[in-house]
Amino acid sequence: MSVRQITVEQARQCMEAHEDVVYIDVRTPMEFEKGHPPGAINIPVAFPNPHTRQMMENPDFLKIVEKHVPKARKVIVGCQMGGRSQLAAEFMAGAGYADVSNMQGGFGGARNPMEGVAVPGWVQLGYDVETEAASGARYEELQRF
């Protein structure tokens, strides 16, 4: 099953038009706490390894997603630039999620080393940002249920 690619603008329109859409922010909890789209839940797909400084997959990602997000729900997956969310969306599609979209540009915008922002993100477009999360939206809470 393929993953639909959507722009930040399309993600925002979808979230406004469909109150049952789930936005999964797959960045680390520290990134999530600094700001995220309103209503997002945080389930990191990867964590930095303190020894190698490389990202390593979160082995509990799918288990936690499946516990909290029904496979029939419309899901938008986002990260900082769009790479981690693509990986997460592919995992979810492979697990049977039928309506999952990757938000290209992510929260902070996809960057081109020579030109700066190549694809504007949520922040560059000036959309609302939350720093507080609803009860049950933080990763440490989602892990427990």
C-alpha positions in Angstrom: 0.0 0.0 0.0 1.4 3.4 -0.9 1.6 6.4 1.3 -0.1 9.6 0.1 2.1 12.7 0.0 0.4 15.9 1.0 1.6 19.5 1.5 1.4 21.3 4.8 -1.4 23.4 3.4 -3.4 20.3 2.5 -2.7 18.8 5.9 -4.1 21.9 7.7 -7.1 22.0 5.4 -7.8 18.3 6.1 -7.4 18.8 9.9 -9.9 21.7 9.8 -12.4 19.9 7.6 -12.3 16.5 9.4 -12.4 16.7 13.2 -11.7 12.9 13.4 -8.4 13.1 11.5 -5.4 12.0 13.7 -2.2 14.0 13.4 0.7 11.9 14.7 3.9 13.9 15.4 6.7 11.3 15.1 9.5 13.7 16.4 11.1 13.2 19.8 9.3 14.3 22.9 11.7 17.2 23.3 10.9 18.4 19.8 7.2 17.9 20.4 7.3 20.0 23.6 8.9 22.9 21.8 5.8 23.2 19.5 3.5 21.1 17.4 0.3 21.4 15.3 -2.8 21.8 17.5 -4.3 18.5 18.5 -1.3 16.4 17.6 -0.3 13.3 19.5 3.4 12.4 19.9 4.6 8.9 19.0 8.3 9.0 18.0 9.3 6.7 15.2 13.0 7.1 16.2 15.3 8.3 19.0 18.8 9.6 18.9 21.3 7.0 20.2 23.5 8.8 22.7 26.6 6.7 21.8 26.5 6.9 18.1 24.4 10.1 17.7 22.5 8.3 14.9 18.8 7.9 15.0 17.5 4.4 15.9 14.0 3.1 15.3 11.5 3.1 18.2 10.7 -0.7 18.5 7.4 0.2 20.2 6.2 2.6 17.5 3.6 0.4 15.8 2.4 -1.2 19.0 1.6 2.2 20.5 0.0 3.5 17.3 -2.2 0.4 17.0 -3.2 0.8 20.7 -4.4 4.4 20.2 -5.3 4.8 16.5 -7.9 2.6 14.8 -6.7 1.4 11.3 -9.8 2.9 9.7 -9.0 6.4 10.8 -7.7 9.1 8.5 -4.1 9.8 9.7 -1.6 12.5 8.9 2.0 11.8 9.9 4.5 14.7 10.4 8.0 15.3 11.7 10.5 18.1 11.4 11.2 18.0 7.7 9.3 15.0 6.3 11.8 12.1 6.4 10.9 10.4 9.7 7.3 10.8 8.9 7.7 9.1 5.6 9.3 6.1 7.4 6.5 6.1 10.0 3.8 6.3 7.3 5.3 3.4 5.5 5.3 1.3 8.7 1.7 2.2 9.3 0.6 1.4 5.7 2.4 -1.9 5.9 0.5 -2.7 9.1 -2.8 -2.1 7.4 -3.6 1.6 7.9 -5.6 2.4 4.8 -5.7 6.2 4.9 -2.3 7.5 6.0 -0.6 10.6 4.5 2.9 12.0 4.9 3.1 15.7 5.4 6.0 16.9 3.2 7.9 19.8 4.7 7.0 18.8 8.2 6.9 21.2 11.1 10.1 23.0 10.5 10.4 22.9 6.7 12.5 20.6 4.4 15.9 22.2 3.9 18.2 22.3 0.9 21.9 22.8 2.1 22.5 25.5 -0.5 19.3 27.4 -0.5 17.7 27.0 3.0 14.1 26.1 3.1 13.1 24.0 0.1 9.6 23.0 1.2 8.0 25.3 3.8 6.8 23.7 7.0 4.1 24.4 9.5 6.1 27.1 11.2 7.2 28.9 8.0 3.6 29.1 6.8 2.6 30.8 10.1 0.1 28.2 11.2 -1.0 27.9 14.9 1.5 26.1 17.1 0.8 24.5 20.5 3.4 24.0 23.2 0.9 22.4 25.6 -0.6 19.1 24.7 -4.0 17.7 25.6 -4.2 15.0 28.2 -3.1 11.7 26.6 -1.2 13.3 23.7 2.3 13.1 25.1 4.5 10.0 24.4 5.0 9.2 28.0 1.3 9.0 28.5 0.6 7.0 25.4 3.3 4.5 26.4 1.4 3.6 29.6 -2.0 2.8 28.1 
